[in-house]
Amino acid sequence: MLLVNRFVQLIENHAESLSQKWIDEVRSNPLTVGYSGRSREELHDAVFSRFRKLGEWVEKHEGLEKEIAVHFREIGKARSQAGIKSSEMVYSLILERDMLLKYVQDEGIITVGIDLNRALQFTEQLNYFYDKAIYFALVGYEQVACTTTVEKEESEFDKTVDGFKHWLVRE
């Protein structure tokens, strides 16, 4: 697991430069055109905190699944209210994940065969996190786009989190 921790530390320690790179990509990519009108500061605040907390987010701790669900649901709501298309929101998260994986790969930490196994573990953890992030961002997006009452939103969200406990918390 030591190598996985090095991957996470590498990303957390370079959160600023990675954030700037993601901002440039998401503001210029034709598949995320809704982000082009957003300020660099707004986008920076959104992604920098995720990169700085990556180790916390990708580890599987009791109770963390609801925190992730709530966080990304709020992101989905905010993107919907800002008029960003759901496809652009999802693609921005995919770009974020792919950028992190490429960065770790390009840093040359993987030097022997056993490192490859650890890299695959890290990739699995990162994909697992981003799968949850995308799903719950869409839940939040749909709550703004499709729901009329706050009470219904909260009860539906709680049911969704409870229904996905088997997926959210892996042993």
C-alpha positions in Angstrom: 0.0 0.0 0.0 3.0 2.3 0.4 3.1 3.0 -3.3 -0.6 3.9 -3.4 0.2 6.4 -0.6 3.0 7.8 -2.7 0.6 8.3 -5.6 -1.9 10.1 -3.4 0.9 12.3 -1.8 2.2 13.1 -5.3 -1.3 14.4 -6.3 -2.0 16.2 -3.0 1.5 17.9 -3.1 0.9 19.1 -6.6 -2.7 20.1 -6.2 -2.1 23.7 -7.3 -0.4 22.9 -10.6 -2.9 20.0 -11.3 -5.8 22.4 -10.6 -4.5 25.0 -13.0 -4.0 22.3 -15.7 -7.6 21.0 -15.2 -9.0 24.5 -15.3 -7.2 25.2 -18.7 -8.5 21.9 -20.0 -12.1 22.2 -18.9 -12.4 25.8 -20.0 -11.0 25.0 -23.5 -12.5 21.6 -24.2 -15.4 21.7 -26.6 -17.1 18.9 -24.6 -17.2 21.2 -21.5 -18.1 24.5 -23.1 -20.4 25.4 -20.1 -17.3 25.8 -18.0 -15.7 28.4 -20.3 -17.7 31.2 -18.8 -16.8 30.3 -15.2 -14.1 32.2 -13.5 -10.7 30.6 -12.8 -11.2 31.2 -9.1 -14.5 29.4 -9.0 -13.1 26.4 -10.9 -10.0 26.4 -8.8 -11.9 26.3 -5.5 -14.0 23.4 -6.9 -11.1 21.1 -7.9 -8.2 22.1 -5.6 -10.0 20.9 -2.4 -10.7 17.5 -4.0 -7.0 17.1 -5.0 -5.8 18.2 -1.5 -8.2 15.7 0.1 -7.7 12.8 -2.4 -6.2 10.4 0.2 -9.2 10.9 2.4 -11.7 10.6 -0.5 -10.3 7.4 -2.0 -9.8 5.4 1.2 -12.8 3.4 2.4 -13.8 4.6 5.9 -17.1 4.1 7.7 -19.3 7.1 7.3 -17.3 8.6 4.5 -19.6 7.3 1.8 -22.4 9.7 2.9 -20.0 12.6 3.1 -18.9 11.9 -0.5 -22.5 11.5 -1.6 -23.6 14.8 0.0 -20.5 16.7 -1.4 -21.1 15.5 -5.0 -24.8 15.9 -4.8 -24.2 19.6 -3.9 -21.8 19.9 -6.9 -24.5 18.5 -9.1 -27.1 20.9 -7.8 -24.7 23.8 -8.3 -23.9 22.8 -11.9 -27.6 22.4 -12.7 -28.4 25.8 -11.2 -25.5 27.4 -13.1 -26.9 26.0 -16.4 -24.0 23.6 -17.1 -25.3 20.5 -19.0 -25.1 17.2 -17.1 -23.0 15.7 -19.9 -20.5 18.6 -19.4 -20.4 18.0 -15.7 -19.8 14.3 -16.1 -17.1 14.9 -18.7 -15.3 17.4 -16.4 -15.1 14.7 -13.7 -13.8 12.2 -16.3 -11.2 14.7 -17.4 -10.2 15.2 -13.8 -9.8 11.5 -13.1 -7.9 10.8 -16.4 -5.6 13.8 -15.7 -4.7 12.4 -12.3 -4.0 8.9 -13.7 -1.8 10.3 -16.5 0.1 12.5 -14.1 0.9 9.6 -11.8 1.9 7.5 -14.8 4.1 10.2 -16.2 6.0 10.8 -12.9 7.9 7.5 -13.4 7.2 6.1 -9.9 6.4 2.7 -11.4 9.7 1.0 -11.8 9.3 -2.7 -11.1 6.6 -5.4 -11.7 5.2 -5.2 -8.2 4.7 -1.5 -8.7 2.4 -2.3 -11.5 0.1 -4.2 -9.2 0.0 -1.3 -6.8 -0.7 1.1 -9.7 -3.6 -1.1 -10.6 -4.9 -0.9 -7.0 -4.6 2.9 -7.1 -6.4 3.0 -10.4 -9.2 0.8 -9.0 -9.6 3.1 -5.9 -9.6 6.2 -8.0 -12.2 4.8 -10.5 -14.3 3.6 -7.6 -14.2 7.1 -6.1 -15.0 8.9 -9.4 -17.8 6.4 -10.2 -19.5 7.4 -6.9 -18.7 11.1 -7.5 -20.3 11.0 -11.0 -23.3 9.1 -9.8 -24.1 11.5 -6.9 -23.4 14.6 -8.9 -26.0 13.4 -11.3 -28.4 12.7 -8.4 -28.0 16.3 -7.3 -28.3 17.6 -10.8 -31.6 15.7 -11.3 -32.9 16.9 -8.0 -32.7 20.5 -9.2 -34.0 19.6 -12.7 -36.7 17.2 -11.8 -37.9 17.7 -8.2 -40.3 20.2 -6.8 -40.1 19.8 -3.0 -37.1 19.9 -0.6 -38.6 17.2 1.6 -38.9 14.8 -1.3 -35.3 15.6 -2.4 -34.0 14.7 1.1 -36.0 11.5 1.5 -35.1 10.3 -2.0 -31.4 11.1 -1.4 -31.4 9.1 1.9 -33.1 6.2 0.2 -30.6 6.3 -2.6 -27.6 6.3 -0.2 -29.2 3.5 1.8 -29.9 1.5 -1.3 -26.4 1.7 -2.5 -24.7 0.9 0.8 -23.5 -2.4 -0.8 -21.8 -0.4 -3.5 -20.6 2.5 -1.4 -18.9 0.5 1.2 -16.7 -2.3 -0.1 -15.0 -4.7 2.3 
